[in-house]
Amino acid sequence: MKASKILVLMAVLFALTALLCLSSCEGEKIDMSTPSEGLKFEANSDGTYYVSGIGACTDDVIVIPETTSTGKPVTGIGERAFYENKNIKAVAIPSSIKAIGDEAFHNCDELTVVEIADGTQTIGVQAFTLCEKIKKVELPDSVKKIGKGAFWRCRGLESVIIPDGLEELGNYAFAGCDSLKMEKYNGAYYIGSSYNPYLILLKTVNRDVDFCQINDSTKFIHSEAFAECEKLTSIRIPSSVVEIGGEAFYRCSSLSAVEFVITDGWACYDFQATGDIKNVSKESMADADDAARYLTNMLLPKYLIRE
């Protein structure tokens, strides 16, 4: 009987300790003074290195080192480096890391805290897909590209800060992030930063909207943002917009007039056709009817960019 009580007490203490550790990670910055040991590295062609896997490391709070044990610079986190790791609870990424590779933290379902220092430029395709316990992500000013589905179905994600200097947003980057706190403006929800809360038009307030005025500070229209808004008849694309995601106006059956404030410089990018880019004529963008037809027929994986 006594042994049974001791086991129960030990289990309770273990659970409380784990909870306290997790709360500490969520409430405080990760100490980066002691990098994780045992991680696996591989060399880049330029002599720098990238993290290629968990290796012999047993830490549940991963601090990516700026250099290898031999002093070689670490500049990236490789493709699938921590793919479906069930142990990691937090990760700190230093300023030396320029790119987080495709699926680097895909389906790390215990990952709760992600800290990215200024220096990272690229968040890879599906880099954090299905990390459903992450609650907050603050992307530094250095980030220029967010890959396709980078945060897809991060259902617990409540807060995201995105730099205004972002240059490319992949399709479905924030799709399925059901808990996100967004800024509402004239028929649509947006995410961004305190400097520009209207950077990305994520979705309409509902599918019954018949009018929406896109904010003049918006740079990106997220994929499927207006999908199936069958009552929408017209839309104005302000000069600030540089990218329109795939199927952004899918099944907008009543959309008959689209006004592009800037009509030249647009091109259609096909994600699956090895970077295939096709220029869209200025005349097509200048004609409201042609532009409407073009947008409603732009299916995934294509999206529209302005250079």
C-alpha positions as CSV (number, residue, x, y, z in Angstrom):
1,M,0.0,0.0,0.0
2,K,2.8,2.4,1.0
3,A,4.7,1.6,-2.3
4,S,1.5,2.4,-4.3
5,K,1.2,5.8,-2.5
6,I,4.9,6.6,-3.2
7,L,4.5,5.8,-6.9
8,V,1.4,8.0,-7.1
9,L,3.2,10.8,-5.3
10,M,6.2,10.5,-7.6
11,A,4.0,10.6,-10.7
12,V,2.3,13.8,-9.4
13,L,5.7,15.4,-8.6
14,F,6.9,14.5,-12.1
15,A,3.9,16.0,-13.7
16,L,4.2,19.2,-11.7
17,T,7.9,19.5,-12.6
18,A,7.2,19.1,-16.3
19,L,4.4,21.7,-16.0
20,L,6.7,24.2,-14.2
21,C,9.4,23.7,-16.8
22,L,7.0,24.2,-19.7
23,S,5.6,27.4,-18.0
24,S,9.1,28.7,-17.6
25,C,9.9,28.1,-21.2
26,E,6.7,29.9,-22.3
27,G,7.2,32.9,-19.9
28,E,10.9,33.5,-20.2
29,K,13.5,33.8,-22.9
30,I,15.5,30.6,-23.5
31,D,19.1,30.8,-22.1
32,M,21.3,30.6,-25.2
33,S,24.6,30.7,-23.3
34,T,24.8,26.9,-23.3
35,P,24.2,25.4,-26.8
36,S,22.8,21.9,-27.1
37,E,25.5,19.2,-27.6
38,G,25.3,16.1,-29.7
39,L,23.4,17.6,-32.7
40,K,24.3,16.2,-36.1
41,F,25.9,18.6,-38.6
42,E,26.8,18.4,-42.3
43,A,28.9,20.7,-44.4
44,N,27.8,23.2,-47.0
45,S,29.8,23.8,-50.2
46,D,31.1,27.1,-48.8
47,G,32.7,25.5,-45.7
48,T,29.9,26.4,-43.3
49,Y,27.7,23.8,-41.6
50,Y,24.0,23.1,-41.1
51,V,22.1,21.1,-38.5
52,S,21.0,17.9,-40.2
53,G,19.5,16.0,-37.3
54,I,19.0,15.5,-33.6
55,G,22.1,13.2,-33.5
56,A,22.9,12.1,-29.9
57,C,21.3,15.2,-28.3
58,T,18.7,14.4,-25.6
59,D,17.7,18.0,-24.8
60,D,14.0,18.8,-24.9
61,V,15.0,22.5,-25.1
62,I,17.2,22.8,-28.1
63,V,19.6,25.7,-28.4
64,I,21.1,25.7,-31.9
65,P,24.8,26.6,-31.7
66,E,26.4,29.3,-33.8
67,T,29.5,27.1,-34.4
68,T,30.3,23.4,-34.4
69,S,32.5,21.9,-31.7
70,T,35.4,22.6,-34.1
71,G,34.6,26.2,-34.5
72,K,33.0,26.0,-38.0
73,P,30.0,28.5,-38.5
74,V,26.5,27.0,-38.4
75,T,24.3,28.8,-40.9
76,G,21.3,26.7,-41.4
77,I,18.8,24.0,-40.1
78,G,18.5,21.3,-42.8
79,E,15.6,19.7,-44.4
80,R,13.7,17.5,-42.0
81,A,16.4,18.0,-39.3
82,F,13.9,17.5,-36.5
83,Y,11.0,15.9,-38.5
84,E,8.3,14.5,-36.2
85,N,10.5,14.7,-33.2
86,K,8.3,13.9,-30.1
87,N,10.7,15.1,-27.5
88,I,11.4,18.8,-28.3
89,K,9.5,21.3,-26.3
90,A,11.3,24.5,-27.2
91,V,14.0,25.7,-29.7
92,A,16.2,28.8,-29.8
93,I,17.6,29.7,-33.2
94,P,20.6,32.1,-33.2
95,S,21.4,35.0,-35.5
96,S,23.9,32.9,-37.5
97,I,21.1,30.8,-39.0
98,K,20.1,32.1,-42.4
99,A,17.6,29.5,-43.4
100,I,15.2,27.0,-41.6
101,G,14.9,24.1,-44.1
102,D,11.8,22.5,-45.5
103,E,9.9,20.4,-42.9
104,A,12.6,21.1,-40.4
105,F,10.2,20.9,-37.4
106,H,7.3,19.2,-39.2
107,N,4.8,17.7,-36.8
108,C,6.9,18.2,-33.7
109,D,3.8,17.9,-31.7
110,E,5.3,18.8,-28.3
111,L,7.0,21.9,-29.6
112,T,5.6,24.9,-27.7
113,V,8.2,27.7,-27.8
114,V,10.1,28.9,-30.9
115,E,12.6,31.8,-30.6
116,I,14.2,33.1,-33.8
117,A,16.9,35.7,-33.6
118,D,17.4,38.4,-36.2
119,G,19.5,37.0,-39.0
120,T,17.2,34.2,-40.3
121,Q,16.0,35.1,-43.9
122,T,14.0,32.0,-45.0
123,I,11.4,29.9,-43.3
124,G,11.2,26.7,-45.4
125,V,8.2,24.9,-46.9
126,Q,6.1,23.3,-44.1
127,A,8.9,24.1,-41.7
128,F,6.5,24.2,-38.7
129,T,3.5,22.4,-40.1
130,L,1.3,20.6,-37.5
131,C,3.2,22.0,-34.6
132,E,-0.2,22.5,-32.8
133,K,1.2,23.6,-29.4
134,I,3.1,26.6,-30.5
135,K,1.3,29.7,-29.2
136,K,3.4,32.6,-30.3
137,V,5.8,33.3,-33.2
138,E,7.7,36.5,-33.6
139,L,9.6,36.6,-36.9
140,P,12.5,39.0,-36.9
141,D,13.0,41.8,-39.4
142,S,15.5,39.7,-41.3
143,V,12.9,37.2,-42.6
144,K,12.2,37.8,-46.3
145,K,10.5,34.5,-47.3
146,I,7.9,32.3,-45.6
147,G,7.5,29.0,-47.5
148,K,4.4,27.2,-48.6
149,G,2.5,25.8,-45.6
150,A,5.2,27.0,-43.2
151,F,2.7,27.2,-40.3
152,W,-0.1,25.2,-41.7
153,R,-2.4,23.8,-39.1
154,C,-0.6,25.3,-36.1
155,R,-4.0,25.2,-34.4
156,G,-2.7,26.6,-31.1
157,L,-1.0,29.6,-32.6
158,E,-2.5,32.7,-31.1
159,S,-0.1,35.4,-31.9
160,V,2.3,36.0,-34.9
161,I,4.4,39.0,-35.7
162,I,5.5,39.3,-39.3
163,P,8.1,41.9,-40.5
164,D,7.0,44.5,-43.0
165,G,10.1,43.7,-45.1
166,L,8.7,40.3,-46.0
167,E,9.1,39.7,-49.8
168,E,7.5,36.3,-50.4
169,L,4.6,34.4,-48.8
170,G,4.0,30.8,-49.9
171,N,0.5,29.4,-50.4
172,Y,-1.2,28.2,-47.3
173,A,1.5,29.6,-45.1
174,F,-1.0,30.2,-42.2
175,A,-3.9,28.1,-43.3
176,G,-5.7,26.2,-40.5
177,C,-4.3,28.5,-37.7
178,D,-7.7,28.6,-36.1
179,S,-6.7,30.4,-32.9
180,L,-4.9,33.4,-34.4
181,K,-5.8,36.8,-33.1
182,M,-6.3,39.0,-36.1
183,E,-7.0,42.6,-37.0
184,K,-10.4,43.3,-38.5
185,Y,-10.8,45.9,-41.2
186,N,-13.7,46.4,-43.6
187,G,-14.8,42.9,-44.2
188,A,-11.6,41.0,-43.7
189,Y,-9.1,39.7,-41.1
190,Y,-5.4,40.6,-41.2
191,I,-2.1,39.7,-39.5
192,G,1.2,41.6,-39.4
193,S,2.9,43.6,-36.7
194,S,2.3,46.6,-34.5
195,Y,4.0,48.7,-37.3
196,N,1.7,47.3,-40.0
197,P,-1.2,45.1,-38.7
198,Y,-2.6,44.8,-42.2
199,L,0.4,43.2,-43.9
200,I,-1.4,40.0,-44.8
201,L,-5.1,39.8,-45.7
202,L,-5.7,36.3,-44.3
203,K,-9.4,35.8,-44.9
204,T,-12.8,37.5,-45.1
205,V,-15.0,37.8,-42.0
206,N,-17.4,35.2,-43.6
207,R,-18.2,33.9,-47.1
208,D,-21.3,36.1,-47.4
209,V,-19.4,39.4,-47.9
210,D,-20.5,41.3,-51.0
211,F,-18.0,44.1,-50.5
212,C,-14.5,44.4,-49.1
213,Q,-12.1,47.3,-49.1
214,I,-8.5,46.0,-48.9
215,N,-6.4,48.1,-46.6
216,D,-3.9,50.3,-48.4
217,S,-1.0,48.9,-46.3
218,T,-1.6,45.3,-47.4
219,K,1.2,43.6,-49.3
220,F,-0.1,40.0,-49.4
221,I,-3.5,38.4,-50.1
222,H,-3.3,34.9,-48.6
223,S,-4.3,31.9,-50.6
224,E,-8.1,31.2,-50.5
225,A,-8.6,34.6,-48.7
226,F,-11.8,35.3,-50.7
227,A,-12.6,31.7,-51.8
228,E,-16.3,30.9,-52.3
229,C,-17.4,34.5,-51.6
230,E,-20.2,34.1,-54.2
231,K,-21.8,37.5,-53.5
232,L,-18.6,39.5,-54.1
233,T,-19.0,41.5,-57.3
234,S,-16.0,43.7,-57.4
235,I,-12.7,44.3,-55.7
236,R,-9.9,46.9,-55.8
237,I,-6.3,45.7,-55.5
238,P,-4.3,48.7,-54.0
239,S,-0.8,49.6,-55.1
240,S,0.7,48.2,-51.9
241,V,-0.2,44.6,-52.9
242,V,2.7,42.6,-54.3
243,E,1.4,39.0,-54.1
244,I,-2.0,37.3,-54.5
245,G,-2.0,33.7,-53.2
246,G,-3.4,30.7,-55.1
247,E,-7.2,30.3,-55.3
248,A,-7.5,33.6,-53.4
249,F,-10.7,34.3,-55.4
250,Y,-11.7,30.7,-56.1
251,R,-15.4,30.2,-56.8
252,C,-16.2,33.9,-56.6
253,S,-18.9,33.3,-59.2
254,S,-20.3,36.9,-59.1
255,L,-16.9,38.6,-59.3
256,S,-17.0,40.6,-62.6
257,A,-14.8,43.6,-62.0
258,V,-11.3,43.8,-60.5
259,E,-9.4,47.1,-60.4
260,F,-5.6,46.8,-60.2
261,V,-4.2,50.2,-59.2
262,I,-0.8,49.0,-60.6
263,T,-1.4,47.0,-63.8
264,D,2.2,46.2,-65.0
265,G,4.9,44.0,-63.6
266,W,2.6,41.1,-62.7
267,A,3.6,37.5,-63.2
268,C,2.1,34.1,-62.5
269,Y,4.4,31.7,-60.5
270,D,3.8,28.0,-60.6
271,F,5.2,26.4,-57.4
272,Q,5.2,22.9,-58.8
273,A,6.7,23.7,-62.2
274,T,10.3,24.2,-61.0
275,G,9.8,27.9,-60.6
276,D,8.0,28.5,-63.9
277,I,7.0,32.2,-64.2
278,K,4.7,33.6,-66.9
279,N,4.3,37.3,-67.3
280,V,0.7,38.6,-67.3
281,S,0.1,41.4,-69.7
282,K,-0.6,44.9,-68.5
283,E,-3.7,44.9,-70.8
284,S,-5.2,41.9,-68.9
285,M,-4.7,43.6,-65.6
286,A,-6.0,46.9,-66.8
287,D,-9.3,45.4,-68.1
288,A,-11.6,44.8,-65.1
289,D,-13.5,41.9,-66.7
290,D,-10.3,40.2,-67.9
291,A,-8.7,40.6,-64.5
292,A,-11.7,39.2,-62.7
293,R,-11.7,36.1,-65.0
294,Y,-7.9,35.7,-64.4
295,L,-8.2,35.7,-60.6
296,T,-11.2,33.4,-60.4
297,N,-9.4,30.9,-62.6
298,M,-6.1,31.0,-60.9
299,L,-5.9,27.6,-59.3
300,L,-3.3,26.1,-57.0
301,P,-0.4,25.8,-57.0
302,K,-0.2,29.0,-59.0
303,Y,-0.1,32.5,-57.4
304,L,0.4,36.0,-58.7
305,I,3.4,38.2,-57.9
306,R,4.4,41.8,-58.8
307,E,8.1,42.4,-59.3
